[in-house]
Amino acid sequence: MTDFTQRDDFSITARALGALFYYAPQSAEAAPLVTALSSEGWEAQWPLPAEVLSPLSAAFQAESEEPLAEAWQRLFLGPYALPSPPWGSVWLDRENVLFGDSTLALRQWMRENSIQFIVRQNEPEDHFGSLLLMAAWLAENGRHGECQQLLAWHLLPWSSRFLEVFIEHAGHPFYQALGELARHTLAGWQSQLLIPVAVKPLFR
């Protein structure tokens, strides 16, 4: 097992990204993180090079006519079609459906490894944010093998395409920067994995 999930910076960054993608920006879980990223100094705590983080810091602080809460609603809830749906099966299933075969495979893997993770009512477990939160939980509880499997089999096979589309269509400087921060962070994790990332066809 590479030591990347044994360091605090993995679980901290995974939990922070997971909360920012999963919870509304005004929620108790995400609001402190939004405040931190919108202020100066957070870059020193994030395990990426300064040349990557400096432009993102400016973007996180940029003003927008669209309130952040409305941007989150538009990107993650609707009511209109989401520009970049955050569920894995939308990208991995030929019919672009929720609760597709990839979701069922994730559920089976969770059962086999006795992993119970609470998600919002009637929502698939393969939400980008909830998978990051699950990865953080696994790392924090010393389950490094399962953490690597979750990343390599159930998140990284589709996350790059999701983030590419998310960044392109975010339409808000905070969420564009968040997408870039996630893209660079997950790329760093992938470079340190000891097991290969599964190659799966994408349908979006």
VEXMARFI-903374 format. One record per residue: residue in three letters; y, z, x of N, C-alpha, C in turn. Coordinates in steps of 0.001 Angstrom, whole numbers, padded with zeros to 6 digits, always signed. Each point is the difference from the previous one (the first is absolute). Layout:
alaYZXYZXYZX/...
% end
This chain:
met-001193+000000+000841+001193+000000-000841+001244+000000+000877/thr+000846-000964-000178+001260+000029+000719+000810+001199-000456/asp+000898+000471+000835+000688+001251-000332+001195-000206-000927/phe+000184-001229-000534+001215-000213-000766+000023+000819-001281/thr-001165+000295-000602+000009+000843-001187-000077+001481+000349/gln-000123+000319+001275-000019+001399+000405+001406+000497+000339/arg+000944-000897+000115+001370+000394+000297+000750+000218-001291/asp+000921+000954+000032+000780+000303-001185+000771-001213-000484/asp+000417-000884+000922+000870-001097-000431-000719-000966-000941/phe-001325-000094+000089-000695-000879-000949+000096+000555-001410/ser-000402+001242-000193-000004+000549-001352+001413+000120-000561/ile+000968+000307+000858+001383+000125-000467+000529-001355-000460/thr-000215-001033+000796+000508-001323-000376-000770-000567-001185/ala-001316+000202-000033-000785-000486-001140+000429+000703-001282/arg+000223+001297+000072+000403+000748-001200+001411-000405-000432/ala+000893-000202+000959+001370-000387-000353+000034-001377-000641/leu-000663-000969+000612-000035-001342-000569-000689+000006-001358/gly-001096+000727-000097-000718+000059-001266+000861+000541-001116/ala+000727+001075+000269+000856+000592-001029+001128-000940-000402/leu+000584-000701+000969+001130-000884-000300-000426-001231-000798/phe-001235-000452+000201-000494-001132-000784-000581+000433-001345/tyr-000453+001245-000091-000720+000433-001195+000883+000704-001022/tyr+000969+000764+000487+000824+000824-000885+001409-000568-000138/ala+000610+000242-001135+001382-000409-000229+000915+000684+001015/pro+001070-000667+000417+000843+000555+001067+000683+001307-000375/gln+000161+000272-001289+000634+001247-000425-001014+001116-000216/ser-001286-000274+000216-001041+001003-000216+000029+001059+001089/ala-000635+001126-000297-000058+001088+000979-000738-000425+001262/glu-000983-000902-000152-000787-000434+001148+000775-000950+000909/ala+000819-000880-000593+000648-001041+000796+001454+000279+000344/ala+000697+000770-000833+001441+000190+000197+000360+000517+001396/pro-000697+001011+000547+000356+000450+001350-000183-001087+001052/leu-000997-000857-000188-000242-001082+000947+001079-001065-000095/val+000438-000295-001228+001098-000947-000179+001252+000517+000697/thr+000275+001291-000163+001166+000596+000649-000111-000085+001517/ala-001185+000275+000520-000194-000040+001457+000194-001407+000548/leu-000585-000999-000656+000108-001366+000490+001405-000562-000172/ser+000752+000536-000948+001367-000457-000234+001000+000697+000923/ser-000486+000871+000855+000837+000720+000954-000362-000440+001414/glu+000770+000422+000952-000277-000340+001391-000931+001016+000635/gly-000803-000454+000944-000821+000902+000798-001486-000034-000281/trp-000417-000583-001143-001422+000003-000325-000811-000844+000974/glu+000646-001002+000634-000725-000904+000879-000682+000726+001160/ala+000608+001105+000432-000578+000733+001124-001356+000602-000351/gln-000268+000166-001301-001254+000606-000429-001055-001020-000385/trp+000359-001285+000008-000950-001022-000452-000621-000692+001212/pro-001316-000083+000069-000667-000506+001213+000009-001518+000136/leu+001201-000586+000037+000175-001422+000259+001152-000173+000983/pro+000053-001121+000713+001075-000207+000987+001378-000034-000648/ala+001002+000415+000751+001371+000041-000499+000495-001375-000415/glu-000431-001051+000710+000481-001340-000339-000515-000458-001366/val-001106+000577-000458-000501-000288-001342+000745+000820-001041/leu+000261+001262+000319+000540+000929-000993+001507-000108-000182/ser+000725-000385+001024+001466-000014-000096+000518-000885-001134/pro-000441-001260-000120+000486-000810-001128-000456+000527-001349/leu-001168+000646-000043-000469+000567-001259+000854+001190-000406/ser+000436+000775+000966+000866+001144-000303+001279-000454-000688/ala+000598-001074+000495+001219-000520-000622-000278-000506-001414/ala-001150-000632-000205-000337-000518-001328-000236+001132-000988/phe-000635+001074+000440-000228+001135-000894+001322+000608-000481/gln+001034-000110+000820+001292+000583-000347+000925-000977-000724/ala-000419-001244-000120+000854-001016-000621+000166+000272-001494/glu+001171-000319-000508+000266+000191-001422-000474-001204-000802/ser-000292+000228-001264-000436-001061-000893+000569+000255-001384/glu+000310-001082-000702+000480+000157-001368-001093+000507-000928/glu-001241-000287+000314-001114+000466-000827-000379+001421+000399/pro+000029+000947-000917-000443+001361+000333-001443+000002+000486/leu-000298+000916+000898-001330+000038+000606-001081+000225-001052/ala+000263+000853-000975-000990+000267-001040-000299-001257-000814/glu+001014-000809-000256-000223-001242-000744-000785-000999+000841/ala+000260-000030+001291-000771-000892+000876-001468+000401+000003/trp-000282+001296+000077-001385+000469-000021-000666-000381-001315/gln+000701+000178-001101-000540-000376-001310-000348-001487-000034/arg+000900-000815+000517-000209-001451+000009-001183-000396+000874/leu-000164+000682+001113-001022-000388+000971-001383+000563-000316/phe-000044+001158-000683-001279+000685-000141-000452+000231-001439/leu+000907-000070-000949-000379+000295-001382+000217-001166-000958/gly+001021-000765+000169+000336-001052-000963+001196+000413-000848/pro+000162-000547-001217-001017-000592-000875-000360-001454+000321/tyr+000767-000637+000864-000288-001401+000313-001052-000074+001105/ala-000491-001188+000262-001035-000189+001012+000466+000532+001356/leu-000853+000755+000653+000364+000570+001296-000030-001093+001062/pro+001018-000069+000860+000028-001062+001020-001119+000119+001021/ser-000444+001227+000270-001076+000228+000963-000827+001187-000484/pro-000964-000224-000878-000763+001111-000576-000677+000838+001085/pro+000086+001330-000099-000488+000860+001082-001483+000358-000065/trp-000790-000685-000836-001422+000322-000136-000859-001034+000723/gly-000960+000472+000746-000803-000878+000824-000714-001091-000758/ser-000529+000321-001187-000804-000993-000705+000819-001189-000465/val+001318+000179-000159+000839-001138-000386-000023-001068+001090/trp-000149+000424+001237-000015-000921+001135-001415-000452+000345/leu-000984+000851-000284-001370-000262+000439-000871-000630-001079/asp+000421+000081-001253-000790-000545-001092+000485-001404-000360/arg-000933-000898-000191+000346-001396-000291+000877-000117-001246/glu-000190+000903-000946+000773-000035-001247+001267+000859+000077/asn+000267+000612+001149+001212+000821+000211+000113+001124-001025/val-001104+000680-000263-000016+001023-001043+000010+001405+000604/leu+000425+000962-000825-000166+001403+000346-001449+000412-000264/phe-000440+001048+000692-001367+000503-000157-001036-001102+000276/gly+000258-000835+001004-000926-001064+000363-001153+000518+000847/asp-000790-000934+000526-001183+000379+000776+000358+000844+001219/ser+001124-000296+000632+000389+000781+001180+000330+001446-000382/thr+000555+000211-001185+000254+001360-000474-001313+000730-000228/leu-000959-000691-000602-001306+000608-000242-000696+000331+001316/ala+000159-000870+001006-000585+000274+001313+000640+001233+000637/leu+001310+000143-000170+000685+001187+000516-000509+001253-000706/arg-000147-000063-001312-000514+001158-000746-001399+000381+000472/gln-000845-000999+000219-001351+000271+000475+000034+000660+001373/trp+000843-000508+000881+000143+000589+001332+000483+001446-000100/met+000956+000255-000898+000496+001364-000175-001113+000923-000501/arg-000811-000472-000949-001112+000820-000498-000999+000290+001104/glu-000341-001026+000779-000988+000181+001061+000470+000993+001057/asn+001306+000109+000167+000553+000911+001014+000606+001268-000597/ser-000279+000226-001294+000455+001216-000688+001508+000185+000129/ile+000722-001093-000238+001457+000023+000066+000546-000053-001418/gln+000703+001033-000380+000670+000032-001299+001496+000008+000252/phe+000685-000978-000576+001439-000117+000234+000668-000268-001331/ile+000939+000847-000363+000649-000093-001305+001097-001060+000047/val-000072-000935-000938+001046-001011-000153+000599+000154-001383/arg+001101-000706-000228+000631+000066-001306-000944-000539-001072/gln+000180+000481-001199-000907-000339-001094-000143-001509-000176/asn-001245-000435-000132-000322-001405-000293+000502-000968+001066/glu+000107+000464+001237+000430-000890+001077-001139-000196+000984/pro-000208-001218+000499-001051-000221+000995+000239+000816+001266/glu-001103+000327+000657+000104+000799+001228+000499-000801+001185/asp+000050-001325-000123+000337-000822+001167+001488-000336+000080/his+000855+000882-000476+001449-000139+000174+000321+000187+001484/phe+000878-000838+000529+000359+000078+001419+000439+001415+000383/gly+000849+000599-000819+000487+001342+000309-001087+001050-000066/ser-000854-000053-001022-001034+001024-000130-001047-000127+001109/leu-000271-001222+000471-000925-000161+001117+000564+000606+001282/leu+001301-000128+000202+000624+000636+001161-000079+001518-000109/leu+000239+000526-001192-000101+001445-000205-001435+000477+000221/met-000965-000801-000437-001403+000349+000220-000339-000008+001485/ala+000518-000994+000723-000240-000060+001446+000570+001227+000693/ala+001200+000412-000398+000606+001194+000578-000864+001231-000279/trp-000482+000113-001232-000840+001146-000375-001290+000032+000818/leu-000622-001154+000178-001224-000053+000781+000258+000424+001448/ala+001093-000493+000581+000317+000359+001381+000290+001485+000127/glu+000742+000534-000955+000358+001421+000044-001207+000912-000155/asn-001062-000524-000628-001205+000800-000207-001121-000347+000973/gly+000367-000673+001076-000949-000267+001069-001046-001051-000316/arg+000240-000789-001041-000981-001020-000396+000424-001348+000573/his-000069-000076+001327+000574-001148+000692-000821-001270-000202/gly-001325+000135-000102-000819-001176-000239+000321-000640-001339/glu+000108+000834-001050+000340-000523-001318+001417-000566-000027/cys+000897+000606+000761+001372-000518+000070-000007-001407+000581/gln-000742-000200+001074-000088-001341+000595-000623-000992-000972/gln-001039+000410-000702-000645-000884-000969+000957-000383-001118/leu+000736+000972-000497+000961-000278-001072+001010-001046+000441/leu+000526+000160+001193+000977-000959+000509-000630-001369+000224/ala-001133-000024+000668-000594-001273+000429-000647-000770-001141/trp-000506+000698-001004-000738-000670-001074+000809-000168-001283/his+000916+000934-000261+000613+000036-001324+001525-000137-000010/leu+000663+000067+001141+001464-000109+000012+000489-001158+000861/leu-000357-000004+001259+000529-001006+000918-000412-001435-000328/pro-001140-000245-000666-000329-001397-000310+001020-000713-000885/trp+000796+000740-000765+000973-000645-000895+001432+000476+000187/ser+000195+001092+000738+001328+000615+000066+001042-000888+000676/ser-000394-000790+001001+000988-000839+000684+000600-001032-000950/arg-000850-000612-000824+000503-000978-000962+000846+000674-001067/phe-000430+001145-000490+000801+000752-000966+001390+000305+000553/leu+000053+000494+001234+001284+000376+000587+000865-001224+000279/glu-000616-001095+000401+000761-001234+000224+000739-000419-001269/val-000700-000006-001122+000615-000392-001265+000975+001067-000475/phe-000356+001264+000209+000877+001101-000406+001348-000092+000700/ile-000021-000206+001302+001246-000091+000772+000832-001189-000469/glu-000661-001119-000226+000708-001216-000405+000702+000169-001335/his-000599+000740-000908+000520+000086-001362+000556+001378-000355/ala+000120+000895+000974+000452+001360-000316+001382-000005-000643/gly+000910-000795+000511+001317-000109-000614+000860+001240+000110/his-000361+000925+000857+000781+001226+000220-000172+000392+001457/pro+001081+000308+000710-000129+000262+001444-000918+001167+000329/phe-000012+001036-000844-000867+001148+000295-001455-000418-000045/tyr-000390-000731-001032-001409-000364-000131-000398-001132+000934/gln+000933-000857+000359-000296-000973+001047-000311+000714+001314/ala+000825+001000+000324-000226+000762+001226-001298+000792-000077/leu-000290+000564-001176-001246+000746-000156-001204-000910+000210/gly+000058-001215-000547-001083-000947+000214-000188-000331+001472/glu+001105-000216+000713-000085-000288+001429-000552+001201+000771/leu+000434+001189-000369-000495+001204+000676-001503+000136-000208/ala-000450-000245-001218-001436+000063-000275-000754-001079+000771/arg+000552-001208+000030-000678-001101+000693-000205+000316+001475/his+001033+000480+000665-000110+000326+001422-000924+001201+000224/thr+000073+000985-000877-000815+001200+000168-001474-000315-000174/leu-000341-000763-001042-001404-000341-000228-000539-000917+001089/ala+000851-000869+000535-000439-000844+001112-000363+000860+001207/gly+000778+001048+000228-000321+000919+001086-001323+000702-000215/trp-000243+000442-001218-001292+000626-000298-001148-000971+000236/gln+000157-001234-000478-001080-000971+000124-000340-000263+001460/ser+001001-000005+000859-000245-000264+001419-000817+001104+000658/gln-000072+001169-000643-000716+001138+000575-001338+000295-000671/leu-000331-000746-001037-001266+000235-000690-001189-000327+000907/leu-001050+000799-000128-001218-000256+000757-000959-000902-000754/ile+000213-000189-001297-000861-000876-000777+000817-001199-000466/pro-000644-001168-000103+000758-001196-000375+000445+000054-001456/val+001145-000595-000256+000501-000103-001363-000799-001078-000732/ala-000437+000323-001204-000772-000951-000788+000849-001237-000318/val-000633-001150+000090+000666-001249-000335-000360-000354-001446/lys+000983+000004-000879-000231-000275-001407+000940-001100-000469/pro-000464-000902-000856+000895-001046-000511+001078+000596-000892/leu+001207-000541+000101+001121+000440-000821+000345-001103-001000/phe+000398+000412-001190+000225-000957-001068+001436+000003-000519/arg+000915+000563+000800+001429-000079-000316+000751-000247+001294/
% end
